[in-house]
């Protein structure tokens, strides 16, 4: 992958309202940590080097990355830096200064580690606009029906370029009508970002350093910035509490089910059916209620799975029928005698 394109993933947040014993980015959507969703999207894009900024319970994030770096990401390991004090998104990026210095002359994507629906397509579309326009910064935005609570994207009426990002609390009645919102993900020219990074101040009520101030500083210096609207508005979604996490799971679940149905998989009733995003299912197979399919499970063609079956990192050969069984980390062949109410591991 090109060295001139890199990414900084913000993964330091505590997520107090989650009331969890793990950092927010390791909360799962369809059995998969949100951080992994983000890293998979970045790895599948045009980006080369990746740096995560860890903070709250950083040992867990570091251990998770270490596991990935010796496995799925062995060819393109992810580095990690520590944000000891959580003092805002701008401060988090400051912790990655050495990483940025090593990528001078290139472009960096800064994005949140709890945005599971950020896709490689959205990342690359924004990068294309960013480089083709010669921008110092490009905000990934989305248009939504209810923009309340989000920062609004304000564009120049003549040029359509970015004039600024206005937070909800600062928005007047006209700005509040704007339905284009900030996703919290940005492409920056690395040199331009480094030039203004130390100029971001904590002169605000929260005493934090905000990355949105980097956009304002660049605009004040006459630099060019624009916004790229994501085709998938879900790219802006994250989770700050368990209810929002459940909403993300609902969206992901429906998308995965639809993907398999579109591929010809029969799912006559979706009650209790949960299918992880990395599960593969062969043609002409049927999934019955109560089936939970996790990890890197591979199901062959013309299989019948369920009801009430759990498969985790299982490989199921063509033509196998499984009813009320659990299979963990093993292969089931058509010649195997598989009895209901049995655990195989």
KOLTOR-16711 format. One record per residue (C-alpha): residue in one letter; x, y negated, z. Coordinates in pm, whole numbers, padded with zeros to 5 digits, always signed. Example, Ala and Ser with C-alpha at 12.3 -4.5 7.8 and 13.67 -1.06 7.14 Angstrom:
BEGIN
a+01230+00450+00780/s+01367+00106+00714/
END
This chain:
BEGIN
x+00000+00000+00000/x+00120-00358-00068/x+00322-00510+00214/x+00177-00854+00136/x-00164-00751+00274/x-00185-00667+00644/x-00444-00665+00922/x-00475-00759+01287/x-00757-00572+01463/x-00887-00733+01782/x-00941-00451+02032/x-00882-00617+02370/x-01239-00688+02481/x-01377-00551+02805/x-01744-00540+02715/x-01862-00601+03071/x-02226-00549+02982/x-02147-00198+02859/x-02075-00103+03222/x-01839+00161+03086/x-01515+00321+03205/x-01357+00271+02863/x-01282-00033+02648/x-01564-00153+02425/x-01393-00055+02098/x-01384+00309+02207/x-01762+00319+02252/x-01898+00561+01995/x-02132+00526+01699/x-02235+00872+01579/x-01966+01042+01791/x-01693+00820+01642/x-01527+00529+01827/x-01612+00192+01674/x-01239+00124+01646/x-01202+00432+01422/x-01482+00309+01194/x-01293-00019+01154/x-00951+00141+01107/x-01088+00383+00847/x-01231+00090+00649/x-00903-00099+00669/x-00700+00210+00574/x-00927+00263+00270/x-00881-00097+00152/x-00587-00272-00018/x-00427-00340+00320/x-00087-00200+00416/x+00035-00256+00772/x-00211-00271+01062/x-00163-00406+01414/x-00414-00360+01698/x-00431-00605+01987/x-00525-00409+02300/x-00617-00554+02638/x-00878-00416+02878/x-00788-00055+02967/x-00517-00082+02704/x-00374+00256+02802/x-00680+00425+02652/x-00650+00233+02325/x-00278+00305+02306/x-00336+00676+02372/x-00605+00689+02105/x-00380+00519+01849/x-00095+00753+01940/x-00322+01048+01869/x-00422+00900+01531/x-00062+00815+01444/x+00044+01177+01485/x-00260+01302+01297/x-00487+01127+01049/x-00270+00813+01028/x+00069+00986+01025/x+00158+00842+00684/x+00045+00491+00776/x+00070+00450+01155/x-00098+00162+01333/x+00111-00056+01564/x-00020-00205+01888/x+00051-00515+02096/x-00084-00610+02438/x-00297-00910+02532/x-00233-00909+02906/x-00476-01193+02976/x-00796-01207+02771/x-00809-01572+02676/x-01002-01564+02352/x-00967-01449+01993/x-00709-01714+01906/x-00496-01606+02201/x-00524-01243+02087/x-00384-01334+01746/x-00102-01524+01918/x+00001-01192+02076/x+00055-01057+01724/x+00288-01341+01622/x+00589-01111+01573/x+00379-00890+01344/x+00270-01197+01148/x+00626-01329+01124/x+00727-00999+00967/x+00461-01055+00699/x+00537-01415+00603/x+00446-01488+00245/x+00154-01246+00258/x-00208-01246+00366/x-00363-01111+00685/x-00713-00994+00767/x-00814-01061+01127/x-01121-00863+01228/x-01302-00728+01531/x-01250-00369+01642/x-01619-00326+01726/x-01766-00387+01378/x-01840-00033+01256/x-02014-00140+00935/x-01728-00348+00800/x-01640-00162+00479/x-01336-00141+00255/x-01552-00281-00026/x-01634-00592+00178/x-01269-00632+00280/x-01142-00607-00077/x-01414-00834-00219/x-01316-01105+00030/x-00947-01051-00047/x-01012-01091-00420/x-01190-01422-00362/x-00924-01533-00115/x-00628-01479-00347/x-00800-01584-00671/x-00905-01916-00516/x-00571-01986-00351/x-00738-02022-00012/x-00559-02077+00315/x-00852-01899+00480/x-01156-01702+00370/x-01433-01622+00615/x-01633-01303+00566/x-01994-01409+00613/x-02341-01260+00579/x-02692-01383+00519/x-02945-01268+00778/x-03311-01334+00849/x-03251-01427+01213/x-02921-01615+01254/x-02987-01719+01616/x-02678-01691+01833/x-02430-01677+01546/x-02192-01940+01415/x-02333-02096+01096/x-02135-02132+00775/x-02156-02493+00655/x-02065-02540+00289/x-01987-02850+00084/x-02293-02933-00127/x-02083-03013-00435/x-01797-02761-00425/x-01957-02479-00220/x-01630-02463-00025/x-01630-02418+00351/x-01678-02737+00551/x-01685-02571+00890/x-01828-02313+01127/x-02083-02452+01371/x-02168-02249+01680/x-02529-02207+01790/x-02490-02435+02093/x-02354-02716+01873/x-02596-02677+01582/x-02850-02951+01510/x-03191-02872+01363/x-03064-02874+01003/x-02767-02648+01073/x-02991-02408+01264/x-03184-02348+00942/x-02873-02204+00776/x-02899-01827+00742/x-02537-01764+00646/x-02339-01661+00954/x-01980-01594+01053/x-01885-01226+01086/x-01576-01300+01295/x-01353-01154+01022/x-01114-01375+00827/x-00849-01354+00558/x-00562-01597+00618/x-00251-01692+00427/x+00004-01578+00687/x+00225-01886+00650/x-00070-02123+00696/x-00194-01930+00999/x+00148-01935+01164/x+00178-02309+01099/x-00133-02388+01304/x-00147-02098+01551/x+00038-02286+01825/x-00189-02589+01768/x-00499-02404+01889/x-00583-02532+02236/x-00797-02411+02524/x-00961-02750+02569/x-01314-02616+02610/x-01555-02518+02886/x-01434-02156+02888/x-01064-02244+02879/x-01011-02001+02591/x-00833-02013+02255/x-01078-01959+01971/x-00977-01834+01627/x-01253-02044+01469/x-01042-02346+01569/x-00781-02222+01322/x-01032-02280+01042/x-01096-02636+01161/x-00724-02708+01190/x-00661-02585+00837/x-00949-02791+00698/x-00827-03100+00887/x-00491-03055+00714/x-00657-03053+00374/x-00620-02679+00321/x-00871-02491+00110/x-01113-02249+00277/x-01422-02065+00160/x-01666-01797+00272/x-01731-01464+00103/x-02080-01326+00160/x-02079-00954+00239/x-02328-00756+00033/x-02401-00547+00343/x-02524-00786+00612/x-02465-00515+00874/x-02094-00596+00842/x-02145-00867+01105/x-02295-00632+01364/x-02120-00538+01686/x-02232-00429+02032/x-02205-00605+02367/x-02430-00373+02569/x-02575-00024+02556/x-02895-00139+02386/x-02701-00296+02101/x-02484+00015+02080/x-02800+00225+02046/x-02914-00003+01762/x-02584+00054+01581/x-02628+00428+01627/x-02979+00409+01480/x-02854+00222+01173/x-02562+00460+01122/x-02784+00766+01173/x-03036+00656+00911/x-02761+00570+00663/x-02591+00907+00701/x-02920+01095+00672/x-03009+00902+00357/x-02666+00969+00206/x-02713+01344+00245/x-03071+01335+00119/x-02956+01140-00187/x-02702+01418-00246/x-02980+01677-00250/x-02958+01805+00107/x-03295+01908+00249/x-03375+01754+00588/x-03751+01814+00614/x-03781+01668+00963/x-03522+01439+01120/x-03627+01491+01483/x-03312+01539+01690/x-03088+01557+01383/x-02754+01380+01435/x-02487+01400+01165/x-02146+01241+01210/x-02010+01017+00932/x-01727+01257+00842/x-01939+01572+00814/x-01966+01726+00466/x-02262+01937+00353/x-02275+02146+00035/x-02558+02135-00216/x-02883+02322-00162/x-02831+02339+00215/x-03109+02268+00462/x-03079+02104+00804/x-03357+02168+01057/x-03456+01968+01371/x-03229+01961+01673/x-02911+02004+01468/x-02608+01808+01592/x-02319+01807+01345/x-01999+01642+01466/x-01635+01574+01386/x-01494+01705+01060/x-01752+01982+01025/x-01775+02128+00674/x-02090+02309+00568/x-02090+02508+00244/x-02357+02539-00022/x-02697+02703+00031/x-02663+02708+00410/x-02946+02687+00662/x-02852+02503+00980/x-03085+02494+01279/x-03306+02447+01448/x-03121+02355+01767/x-02766+02411+01644/x-02446+02230+01742/x-02143+02231+01510/x-01827+02048+01613/x-01523+02064+01380/x-01671+02382+01237/x-01628+02527+00889/x-01934+02713+00761/x-01901+02923+00446/x-02155+02924+00161/x-02486+03094+00227/x-02461+03109+00608/x-02770+03070+00828/x-02725+02946+01185/x-03015+02931+01429/x-02980+02803+01786/x-02603+02848+01810/x-02305+02634+01905/x-01980+02648+01708/x-01664+02462+01811/x-01337+02445+01617/x-01378+02768+01422/x-01489+02906+01088/x-01808+03104+01033/x-01808+03332+00727/x-02111+03486+00561/x-01994+03828+00675/x-01989+03724+01042/x-02268+03848+01266/x-02395+03530+01431/x-02660+03578+01698/x-02893+03302+01825/x-02822+03145+02165/x-02449+03214+02136/x-02150+02984+02172/x-01855+03038+01936/x-01527+02861+02007/
END
